[in-house]
Amino acid sequence: MGTAGYGLRAAGYGSPAVEAQAPFATPSFHHLHLNSVNPDAAIEFYTKAFPSTASTTFGGQPALASPNRVLLLFNKVTAPPATQPQTAFWHFGWHVADVRATLDRYLQQNVPLLPLYTGVGTNTVFVSSDTYPGAGGVLGLTRTQVDEARAKGVKPNRGAGFAYLRGPDDALVEYQGNMPAERFNHVHMYQDQPFCAQLWYQRHLHVSSKPSGRTDANCRVERGPDKTLPALDWDGMYRTPSITTTAFGDVSLFWYMNQTGTPAAPSRGHLMDHIALGVRDLDAWIAKLTREGVTFLSDLSAPAVTGSLRAVMIEGPSREAIELVEVKQP
């Protein structure tokens, strides 16, 4: 459903063999829905930035198709979509085959690139591996650790790493390599309580992720006290706790803890409006999620319908909108 609501039509997106799923198998990742003042221009930008993608339509709306059968779906709006206050959605990202060749191409194409601050004065880099590597399982170093690495003569790894560009409508897009093939691969999010969110996604959407040892009784934790670098902000970002293995097919949701003391805002109407997941039996899912007390954002008496496909919207643990699309094979 776009901001004004829409019907869904066409089959074949989301992971292959959806029809063969058990009724409550883990859903596939179907699409990321973006609000845009100029969807056609946005799609043109992304097809140039990620040449493996292609312009298409879905349910009568302009869309971008990734080779792994995932869509970016665009809803046209008359004013620039909101990016603040912060919602649960932070950015989305692509795998690329060669991050440095991709960076060189972006420089030639004048694609807006975002520097990563290193913690060494005002120094910045475009690729994370051009500064000091993380330690202790954390993607980055505290300022104290940066100083220690400098004193010990630690050298950057160079090579593969992550980097960012600024897309249309002020979108933040990560590109990461070196990977086997170019494709849409993740949505990075902030959760008010990542361990509680992990339990919510496991319980209600049947995702599997690395056990955290947390239960409903102890999933609420304090945010880690230290920021780490490299980061898009000069003073770093909070990276603990984090959840890195929540996946729908070959698309992952990565979670850091909310960076502020303010709970996440609802995502509807923002640049990143919602994510959509493909399910086999929508009625069964509606009944299951209703029993489990999940919040629905759409009218259950009249799911959006176009042809044989229907969809409903639910709300995640940090007020992220999640659409469930009934996907059938052709």
C-alpha positions in Angstrom: 0.0 0.0 0.0 1.4 3.3 -1.0 0.7 6.3 1.2 -2.8 6.5 -0.3 -3.2 2.7 -0.5 -2.9 0.6 -3.7 -3.7 -2.8 -5.1 -1.0 -5.3 -6.0 -0.8 -7.2 -9.2 1.7 -9.5 -11.0 3.5 -12.5 -9.7 7.0 -13.8 -9.5 8.6 -11.2 -7.2 9.8 -12.2 -3.8 11.8 -15.4 -3.5 11.3 -18.2 -6.0 9.0 -21.2 -5.0 6.8 -19.1 -2.7 4.0 -21.4 -3.8 5.8 -24.4 -2.3 6.1 -22.8 1.2 4.3 -24.1 4.2 1.6 -21.6 5.2 3.8 -20.1 7.9 7.2 -20.5 6.4 9.5 -17.4 6.7 8.2 -14.8 4.2 10.3 -13.7 1.3 11.4 -10.1 0.9 9.1 -8.7 -1.8 9.8 -4.9 -2.0 10.9 -1.7 -0.3 8.5 1.1 -0.8 9.8 4.6 -1.2 8.0 7.9 -1.5 9.4 10.1 -4.2 8.7 13.4 -5.8 9.9 12.1 -9.2 9.9 8.3 -9.4 11.0 8.2 -13.0 14.1 10.3 -12.3 14.8 8.1 -9.2 14.6 4.9 -11.2 16.9 6.4 -13.8 19.4 7.2 -11.1 19.4 3.7 -9.6 19.7 2.0 -13.0 22.8 4.0 -13.7 24.2 3.5 -10.2 23.5 -0.3 -10.2 23.5 -1.5 -13.8 22.1 -4.9 -13.0 18.8 -3.3 -12.1 16.0 -2.5 -14.6 13.0 -0.2 -14.7 9.6 -2.0 -14.4 6.1 -1.5 -13.0 4.2 -3.4 -10.3 0.6 -3.0 -9.5 0.5 0.0 -11.8 3.3 1.8 -10.0 6.8 2.5 -11.2 9.4 0.2 -9.8 13.1 -0.9 -9.9 13.8 -4.6 -10.3 16.9 -6.1 -8.7 18.2 -9.4 -10.2 17.3 -11.3 -7.1 13.6 -10.7 -7.8 13.3 -7.9 -5.2 11.6 -4.6 -6.1 12.0 -1.0 -5.1 8.5 0.4 -5.5 7.8 4.1 -5.8 4.9 6.2 -4.7 4.7 9.7 -6.2 4.3 12.5 -3.7 4.0 16.2 -4.2 6.4 17.4 -1.5 9.8 16.0 -0.5 9.2 13.0 1.7 10.2 13.3 5.3 13.5 11.9 6.6 13.0 13.2 10.1 12.1 12.5 12.8 14.0 9.2 12.7 12.0 6.1 12.0 13.1 2.5 12.4 14.4 2.6 8.8 17.9 4.0 8.4 19.2 3.1 4.9 19.1 0.4 2.3 21.9 -1.3 0.5 23.4 -3.2 -2.4 26.1 -5.8 -2.9 28.5 -4.8 -5.6 31.2 -7.0 -7.2 34.1 -4.5 -6.7 33.6 -1.7 -4.3 36.6 0.3 -5.6 35.7 0.0 -9.2 32.2 1.1 -8.3 33.6 4.0 -6.3 35.8 5.1 -9.3 32.7 4.9 -11.6 30.7 7.0 -9.2 33.4 9.6 -9.1 33.3 9.8 -12.9 29.5 10.0 -13.0 29.5 12.7 -10.2 27.3 10.5 -8.0 26.9 12.2 -4.6 29.2 10.3 -2.2 29.2 10.5 1.6 32.5 10.4 3.5 33.1 8.3 6.5 34.8 10.0 9.4 37.8 8.0 10.8 38.3 9.5 14.2 41.7 10.9 13.2 41.2 14.7 13.3 38.9 15.6 10.4 40.1 12.8 8.2 37.6 11.0 6.1 37.5 8.1 3.6 35.0 6.8 1.1 35.5 3.1 1.8 35.5 1.7 5.3 38.5 -0.5 4.8 40.7 2.6 4.2 40.7 3.2 7.9 41.4 1.1 11.0 39.5 -2.2 11.2 37.0 -3.0 14.0 37.8 -5.1 17.0 36.1 -7.5 19.3 33.3 -8.2 16.9 32.2 -4.6 16.6 32.2 -2.9 13.3 34.5 0.0 14.2 36.7 1.4 17.0 36.2 3.9 19.8 38.3 7.0 19.7 40.5 5.5 22.4 40.9 2.4 20.3 41.7 4.5 17.2 44.5 6.2 19.1 45.8 2.8 20.3 45.8 1.5 16.7 47.7 4.5 15.5 50.3 4.1 18.3 50.7 0.4 17.4 51.1 1.2 13.7 48.0 -0.8 12.7 47.4 -0.5 9.0 44.0 -0.3 7.2 43.0 -3.5 5.4 42.2 -1.7 2.2 40.3 -3.9 -0.3 36.7 -4.6 0.2 34.5 -2.6 2.5 31.3 -0.5 2.8 30.6 2.9 1.5 27.6 5.3 1.0 26.0 7.4 -1.6 23.2 10.0 -1.5 20.3 8.9 -3.7 17.2 10.8 -4.9 14.8 12.2 -2.3 17.7 12.4 0.2 17.9 8.6 0.3 20.9 7.1 2.1 22.2 4.1 0.1 25.1 1.7 1.1 27.1 -0.2 -1.4 29.3 -3.0 -0.2 31.9 -5.3 -1.8 33.5 -7.4 -3.0 30.6 -9.7 -3.5 29.7 -12.4 -6.0 27.1 -10.4 -7.8 25.4 -7.0 -7.7 22.0 -7.1 -6.0 19.8 -5.5 -3.4 20.8 -7.1 -0.2 19.6 -5.3 3.0 17.7 -2.8 4.9 19.5 -1.3 7.9 17.4 -0.3 10.8 17.3 1.3 14.2 15.3 -0.6 16.8 14.3 0.9 20.2 15.2 -2.5 21.7 17.0 -4.8 19.3 16.9 -8.0 21.3 13.1 -7.5 21.9 12.7 -6.8 18.2 14.6 -10.0 17.4 12.1 -12.0 19.5 9.2 -10.2 17.9 10.4 -11.1 14.3 11.1 -14.7 15.4 7.7 -15.1 17.0 5.5 -13.4 14.5 7.3 -13.6 11.2 9.2 -16.9 11.8 12.7 -15.6 10.9 15.7 -17.4 12.2 18.7 -15.6 13.6 21.7 -16.3 15.8 20.4 -17.0 19.3 20.9 -14.1 21.7 20.1 -15.9 24.9 17.4 -13.2 25.5 13.8 -13.7 26.5 10.9 -11.4 27.0 12.0 -11.0 30.6 15.5 -9.7 29.8 15.4 -8.4 26.2 15.4 -4.8 27.3 19.0 -3.5 27.6 20.8 -0.2 27.8 22.6 1.1 24.7 26.3 0.6 24.7 28.1 3.7 26.1 30.7 4.2 23.3 30.4 5.4 19.8 32.7 3.8 17.2 34.2 4.9 13.9 34.3 5.0 10.9 30.9 6.6 10.7 28.9 9.1 8.7 28.9 11.4 11.8 32.1 13.0 12.8 31.9 11.7 16.4 30.9 8.1 15.4 27.8 6.1 16.0 26.4 3.6 18.6 26.9 0.1 17.3 26.0 -2.0 20.4 23.8 -3.9 20.8 23.2 -5.0 17.3 21.4 -7.8 15.4 22.9 -8.8 12.1 21.2 -12.0 10.9 17.5 -11.4 10.5 16.8 -12.5 6.9 13.9 -12.9 4.5 15.3 -15.0 1.7 18.6 -13.3 0.5 17.6 -9.9 1.9 18.7 -9.1 5.5 17.5 -6.7 8.1 20.4 -5.3 10.2 19.6 -3.5 13.4 21.5 -1.1 15.6 20.0 0.4 18.7 18.1 3.7 18.4 20.8 6.4 18.3 18.7 9.0 20.3 16.6 9.0 23.5 13.4 9.4 21.5 11.4 6.4 20.4 11.3 5.8 16.6 8.5 7.7 14.7 6.0 5.8 12.5 7.5 5.1 9.1 4.4 5.7 6.9 4.7 8.8 4.8 8.5 9.0 5.2 11.0 8.4 2.4 11.3 4.7 3.4 7.6 4.1 3.8 7.5 0.4 4.5 9.0 -3.0 3.6 6.8 -5.7 2.0 7.1 -9.5 2.6 5.6 -12.2 0.4 3.4 -14.8 2.0 1.5 -17.8 0.5 -1.8 -17.7 2.5 -2.7 -14.2 3.5 -5.9 -15.3 5.4 -3.9 -17.7 7.5 -1.3 -15.1 8.3 -4.1 -12.5 9.2 -5.7 -15.0 11.6 -2.3 -16.0 13.2 -1.2 -12.4 13.7 -4.6 -11.3 15.0 -4.4 -14.1 17.6 -0.9 -12.9 18.6 -2.1 -9.3 19.1 0.0 -7.8 16.3 -1.1 -4.3 15.3 -2.7 -3.9 11.9 -2.4 -0.6 10.0 -5.0 -1.5 7.3 -8.6 -2.5 7.2 -8.8 -6.3 7.6 -12.3 -6.4 6.3 -11.2 -5.1 2.9 -7.5 -6.0 2.1 -6.2 -4.2 -1.0 -7.0 -6.3 -4.0 -6.0 -6.3 -7.7 -6.7 -9.5 -9.6 -5.9 -12.4 -7.3 -3.3 -10.6 -5.1 -4.1 -9.1 -1.7 -2.1 -7.2 0.9 -2.4 -6.0 4.5 -0.1 -3.8 6.6 1.1 -4.5 10.1 3.3 -2.5 12.5 6.7 -3.8 13.8 8.2 -3.3 17.2 9.6 0.2 16.5 6.6 1.4 14.5 8.0 0.2 11.2 5.3 -0.5 8.6 5.5 -4.1 7.2 3.3 -5.1 4.3 2.3 -8.7 3.8 1.6 -9.5 0.1 -0.1 -12.7 -1.0 2.3 -13.9 -3.7 1.4 -16.8 -6.0 3.4 -18.3 -8.8 2.2 -17.6 -12.4 
